[in-house]
Amino acid sequence: MTTPLPTTMQAFVIDPKNHEDNPLDNGALITNHPLPTIPNEKYALVKILRAGICNTDLEILQGYMGFGGILGHEFVGKVIQLHPTASQSLHDQWIGQRVCGDINIGCCNFSSDNNSTESSNNDTSSTSSCRVCNNKFNYNQSNSQMSRNHCPNRTVIGILNQNGTFAEYMTLPLSNLHVVHESIPDEIAVFAEPLAAACRVVEQGLVQFRYSGGGEECRGGDRVAILGDGKLGLCIAEILGREYLLAQQKQQQQNGGGGIAPHAPILFGKHEHKLDLVLDSGVQRRLVKECYTNEITQEEVSPHHANQYDVVIDSTGNPNGLTLAMTLCRPMGRLVLKSTCAAGVKGFNSAPIVIDELNVVGSRCGPIDRALELLEGNSTEGVAENGVVVSAPLRMEKYITESFPLSRVRDALECAAKKSTMKVQLVMAD
């Protein structure tokens, strides 16, 4: 006999009209929030098992995106219900599955009631979706992530007009869901979304770890600098470090170690204990103060680092990190922006971008399926890639600082805001 669902749930809700001195006061735990309804046969009701807190959530509490509704976008959950009109085959496929999900919801999924925080954004029906969702421009022939990330009418869970994951239940389109392999524990599966954001850099083709044979005149691919040793910066280091090791080992296999080897990416951060977390990932680790001629005043970038990198990835979460990133990037190099900040940059000078003709590229959500593939090897002794074994497995549990029940969400957010903290997770009651 199926246990009936409750009519209400716990949820942490942000009021966009609040502008408190303490950003945590802009949200509150509601113990009798209505359970979300399944809008149409394209959706599922998901019971949240765990949710992760990231820097974007903290920025939203400070006013980023002007969001109002249930906060959160990193999660692992279980599909417990489909729409009454869903077919039996869909029930057989999805009910009971543990899932993670893409956070962007395209308008091809909208209906008159889609549990959005603003119904006015859901006037687009499932039969009149936009040209991106319908692939009218043939984006998906070579760029399938266009429809995943860039529907102009999209909602984004916990960020833009769509309730998020700091709750006991949520709804998501079936097309957004990705099944989690049984070998991946809940606490590890929560890392799928931030790890996917790191994988997006590779998916976009923004970094090339080239190598050459002994007789070729070719330098060893891109020189890459990653700025920021926070959660996202470390995930990027984990991914790019393994891409580098893969290229390095392929070179050794094909050329016997001869020729020009790829360059190891360098992660710059402020905290040695955080940099040590990626000791075996394949990246070099440097304190950011080493970028400057005077490590104390940190006013002038050293000539050993200024304009020396083909690709600079800013994941500092600090608006001032962009200034250093521009200085490190060589003329006509690539500047990749991964940070989202509620605050602007005071006195920002865009002249270096123009003068040095920098290619500035935004990078956001990535392939959840690829992240889950990597996490599935989380407990193995190596990750095989096309016959090449990358020496160090991902060990994402090392990033978990503390877990809290949803009833203590405020304590969890306070913990997440501390500079010494890595990942904080919320555990929902069974």
N, C-alpha and C positions, 0 to 999 in steps of 0.2 A: 504494500500500500504506500502510495507516494505521500510524503509529509507535506502538508500545505505550506505555502510560502507566507512569511509575515507580510503585513501591509506597510510597515515602516522599518527604517533602518538607521544606524548611526552613520553620520557623514560630517566631514569637516568642510564648512561652507564659507566662502569669502563674500563679503558685501563690498561691492566696488564703490559704494558711497562713503565708506569709512576711510578716513585719512588720519589714523592714530599715530602718535609719536613712536610707539612700539608697533612695528609692522605685524606682529603676531596678534595684536588686538583687531586687526582687519578681518579676522576669521574667527569662527566659533564651531565647536562640536555640537551638532544637532542630533539629539537622540531619537527623534520621531520624524525624521525626514521621510517623505513618501517613497515607497519602493518604485524604481523606474518601470515603466510599462514597455513592452516590446512593440515598436511602432508598425512593423510589417514583417513579411516572411523572409526578408533579407537579414534580419537581426537575430541576435541571441541574448538571453539574459545570462550574465556571468557572475558567479559568486567569487568575490575577490578573496584570495588566500593571503597574499602579501603584496605590499606596495613599497616602492622606493622613493626617497626624498632626494631631489637633485637641486642644483643651484637655480635652475629656472623657476622652481616652486618658490624659493626664497625671494627671487626677483619679482614674481607675481604678487607676493604679499606686500611688496613695496610699490606696487602700481603698474608693473610691466604688463602691457597688453590691455590694461583696464578691465581685467577679467573679473566676472562675478559668477559664483556657482561652486561646485565641488572641485577642490584642488586635486592635483596629482595626475601623472601619466605613465609612470613605470609600474608594471604589475605582472603577477601571474594569478590566474584564476581557473575556475572550472565552469564549463557550460552546463547549466542546469535546466534551461527551458528555452523552447523556440516558440515562434508565433503559432497560433492554432491552425493557420492555413499551410504551415510548412509540411512538406512531404515526409512520408515515412523514411525514405532513404536519407533525408537530411537529419532526421532524428537518429537514425542508426549511425550516421557519420559523426555527429557532433555531441550528443548528450553524454555527459560524463568525462569529456576530454578536458585535460589540463591545457591551458592556452596562454600565450602572450599575444600582444596585438599592435598593429600599426596605429599610430595615434591620430593620423589625418583621416577625416571622413569626407569623401567626395559627394557631390550633390546627386550623383546617380543613386545614392542610397536613401535620399530624403523622402519623407512622407509628411502628411499634415501633422503628425505627432512623432517627434524623433528624439524626445528627452533632451533637446537642446536647451540651453539657458536662455535663448532668445528665439521664440518661435518665428519672428519676422524674417529670420535668415533661412527658414526652411520652406519658403514658398515654392521652391523649385521641385517639381514632382519627379518621380522615378521615370516618367515617360518623356521628360523634356530636360534632361541633364545637359550640362555644358559641353562645349566642343572638346575640352580636355578629357572629360570622363568618357565621352563618346568617340574619342580618338579621331575627330574630324580632320585634324592636321597631320595624321599619321605619326604623331609623336612616338607611339608605342612600338613602332617597327624597330626603332633603334634606341629608344629612350623610355623604357617601360616605367621608370620611376617618375616620369612626368605626371602620370595620372595618380600615382601613389602620394605625391607630395604637393602638387601644385594646382589642384582644382581651384579656380578663382572664388568659388562659393563655399569652400570647405569649412568645416568646423574642426577643431583640434581638442582632443579630450584634455580637460583640466587646464586649457590655455586659451581657447578661443570658442566661445559660444557653445560649449559642450561639457557636460558634467564629467568629472574625472574619477580617479581611482582611490581617493582617500574616503572610501565608503565600503559598506559590506556587499553592495551589488552595483552593477552597471550594465548598460547595454552597448553592444558594438555590432557592426555588420559582420556577417560570416566571412565576407571577403577580406576583412581586416585581421582575422584570427589565424594564428599559427600554432599547430599542435606541439606541445613540449614533450620530448622523449622521456620515457619513464626513468632513465638514468640520471636526469638532471633534477636535483633537489629544488624545492620551492625557493630557498634563499639564493640559489645561483640563477635560477630562471629569471628572477627580477632584473638581472643585469642585461637581459636581451635588448632592451630599448637603448640604454646608453652605449652598449657595445656596438649596436647597429649604427648609431650616430658616428662612432669611430670608423666603422667599416665603410661609411659613406664616402670618406676621403679616397679610399681605394676604388669604390664603385664609380666615382666621378673621374677617375684617371688623373688625379691631381699630382700624384707622385710616381716617378719611374725609377726603380732600382735596376738600371741597366748594367750589363757587364759585357766585356768583349773578349774575343780570343787573342792569343799572343801576337798575331800579325796585324790586328786592326788598330787604326788610329782613332780612338774613342775614349772619352773620359767616362768614369764609372757611374753614370747616372746622376740623379739629382742629389745635391747636398741639402739636407732637410733639417730645419730647426723647429721644434715643438715648444711653445711657450706655455708654461702653467703646469704645476704638479697637483692640480685638483683632480676630482674624480674623472672628468672628461679627458683632461690632458693625459692622465695615466692610461685610460682606455685606448686613446690614440697611440700612445707609446707601445702598448701591448700589441696592437694590430700592425703598426708600421714596423716595429722591431721584428715581428715574425715574417713580414713581407721581405725585409732585408735579409734575414737568415735564409729564407727560401731561395732568393736570388744568389746569395753567396754559395750555398751548397750546390745549386745547379751549376754555377761556374766551376766549382771544384770537380764536379762529376764530369762535365763536358770538356773542360780545358786542363784538367789535372792541376788546378790552382794557378795556371799561367794566365797571362792577359791582365786586363784592368778590372779590379774587383769593384763592386758597388760600394758606395759610401754609407756607413752606418748613420742612421738618424740620431740627432742629439736632442735630448729632453732637458730644457732649462727650467729649474724650479727654485723655490726659496727654502725648501725643507729637506734636509738630508734623509730623514726617516721616511719621507714619502718617495723620494727618488730611489731609495733602496728597495721599494716594492717592485720595481721593474728591473731588478738586477739581472735576471736571466732572460729578459725579453728580446734582447738583441740591440737595444738602444744604448748609446753612450749617455751618461748622466753628468750634468754640470749645474752648479749653483748659478743662478742668474746674475749674481754680483760679478761673476767672472767675465761678463760681457763688457764691463766698464774699465776704463783706464784707472780709475780710483774706486776701489770696491766700497769705500765708506760713503763718499759723496754721491756716487753713481750719477754723475752729470754728463759725462762724455763716453760714448761707446768706443770700445777699443778697436783699433784698426784690424786686429786679428778676427773680429766678428762683424764689423760694419760692412754691409754690402757683400757678404761672403756666402749667402745661402740662396740656392735656386728656389726653394719653397720654404716659406715660413708660415706655420700654423699657429694662430693666436687662440688659445683656449684658456686664457688667464681668468676670464670672468671679470676682468678689471678693465674699464674703459681706457686706462692709461697704458695697458699692455699693447694697444694698437700702435702707439708711438714707437716703442722699442721694436715691434715687428717690422714696421716700415724701414727702420734704420738697418736692421739685419739683412733685409732682402736686397739682393743685387738688382741693378737696373734691368728692367724688362723681366724681372722674376715674378713669382706667383705668391700672392699674399692670401692665405685661406682664413676666413673668419668663422670661428665656431662659437664665439661668445655671444650671449644675449645679456644685456645690461639695462636696468631701468634708468640708470643715470647716464647722462651724456658726458662727453669729454670737454672740459673747460679749456678754451683756447686752442682747440684742435686745429692743426695746420695740415691741410691736404696737399700742400705744394710738393712734398716728396713723391706722392703718388703720381702727380702729373709730370714732374721733372724726370723722375726715374722710370716713367712709363710702366708702372707696376700693374700687373694683372690681378685685380681684386676679385676673389671668388667667395661667395657665401656657401656654406655647407651645413646641412641640417639633418633631417631624418634619414636613416639608412635601412638596409635590408635585414629585417628581423630574422628571416629564414637563414641567412648566412651567419648571423650572430648565434642562433641556436645550434647550428652545425659546429661552431667553435666551442660552445659551451658543452656540447655532447661529449667532446674530448677533454673536458675540464679535469677529469680524474685519471686520465691516461698518462702513460710515460712519454708520450710524444704525439704530435699531430702529423699524420701522413698527408702530403700534398703532392699528387702526381708522382709517387714513388720516392719523393724526398721527405725525410723525417725532420721536422723542426724540433730542436732538442728539448725545449721547455714547454710543458703544457700550461694552459691558462689556469690560474689558481685564484678565482675571483673571491673566494671566501675571505682572503686576506684583507679585502677592502671593507668588510663589514665592521663598523665600529660598535654598533649597538642596535638592538631591535626592541620595539615598544609595542604594546597593544594599542589598538585604535583609540581606546578610551584615554590614552595618555599622548595624544597627537601633539599637544602643545609642548610637552617635554621633549618629544621627538624632534620637533622643529627647532627648539632652542638648542638641542644637541647638534643638529645638522648645521646650524649657523656658526658653530665654533670653528675657528681656523684649523684646529688640530684634528677635526673630525673628517673621516672619509665617508663611507656610505651608512646611512641610517635607514632602517626598514620598519614598516608598520605591519604588524601581524593581526589579521582579522580573527575574531572569535569564531569557533566552529559552530 
